[in-house]
Amino acid sequence: MNYQAELDRSFLALSHPVRRAIVERLVAGPATVGRASEGLGVSKPAVTKHLKVLEDAGVVSRTVAGRAHMLRLEPRPFHKASEWLDLHRSLWEAKFEAVERHLALTHEGQEVPE
C-alpha cells in the first residue's frame, strides 16, 4: 500500500465518532467486540461496518477464539498520520509566524519588504 493510501485509510478510520470511540476504548487494551462497542447506540450491523473500516485501515486487528472476537489496537498507521500532522503543523506555524511578523511591522508603520 502506498503512503498516501495508508494516510487516507488512517484518517478515514478516525473520521466517524463511533470509530473514534472504539479506538479510544482499545487504547486501554484488547477487548471483545461487545465490550469495545458497548453503549455506542448503534446496531450490530453498523458496528460490523465500522470495524471493517478500522480493520481495512490496519488500525484494529481481530483474533477469534471460539465465539469470542478480540480486538486489538494497532498503532503503526497512527505513527504515519502523526508524522504527517507534525510536518504540516510545522509548515503552518512557520506561515503564521511570517504573518505575525508582517503585521507587527505594518503596525509599527514600517515598510514591509515584498
N, C-alpha and C positions, 0 to 999 in steps of 0.2 A: 504494500500500500504506500502511495506517495505521501510526502509530508503534508501537502495541502489537504488531501482527502482525509488524512488522520485528524488534522485540526478541525475540519468541518464536522467529522463524526463526534469528536470530543465536545465541541460547542453545541451541537445538536443534542447530545446526551444531556446536557445541563440546561437546555432551553425551556424545559417544562417543569413546573413546580412539583409535580408528583415524582418525576425522576430525580430532581434535586433532593427531595425528602428521602427517597430510598438511598441515595448516595450518602446523605448525612447520617442515616441510621447505620449504614455499613462501615462508617468511619470507626465506630466503636468495636467492630469485629464482625466476623461472619454471622449470618442469620438465615433462618429459613425464609422462604418466600412469604409465608404468612406473617411472620414477625416483621420482616422488612416493609411490608405493605399495610400492616395493621393500622386501622383508623384513618386511612387516607381518603375515605369516602368515594372510592372508585370501585367499579365492578371487577371481578376476577378476569374477564376477558380484557379489560382496559389495563390491568396490572400486567398481564401477559404481553400486551403490545409495548408497554413502557419498558419492560425487562428486555424485550427483543432489541429495542433501540440501544439500551445500555450495554447489552452483550455484543451487539454488532460493532459498537464503538470500542470494545475491548475494555470498557470501564468496570464491568462486572463479569465475573466468571461464576459458573454454576457447576456444582457436583451433585450427583444423585446417589443417595444411599437408601435403597428400598423405596419408600414413598416420600422420603424427605428430600427436598431440593434445597441445598445450601448455597447461599450467595456469598461471594467474597468480593471486596473492592480491589480493583487492580489499578494502582496509582500511576503506572507508566504513561498512559495517554495524558494524564494531567500534567506531567512534567513538561511535555512539549507545549501544551497550551499555556502553561505558566511562563515558559521561556518566551513564547510569542508575545504574551501580555507584557512581560518585563521589557522586551525590546521596544514595543510600541509606547509603553509608558515613558521610557526614557526619551524617545523621539518627541512625544507631545510635551513633556516637561521642558525640553530644550526650546521648543517653539513658544511655549508660554513665557519662558524667561526672556526670550527675544522681544516678545510683545511688551512685557513689563518694562524692559529697558527702553524701548521705543516710547512708551507712554510717559515714563519718567523724564526722558529728555525733552519730549514735547511739552510736558507740564512745566518744565523749568525754562521754557522759551528758547531752548537751543535748537538749532537746525539739526535735523536728523539725516545722516548720510544715507543715500539710497543703496 
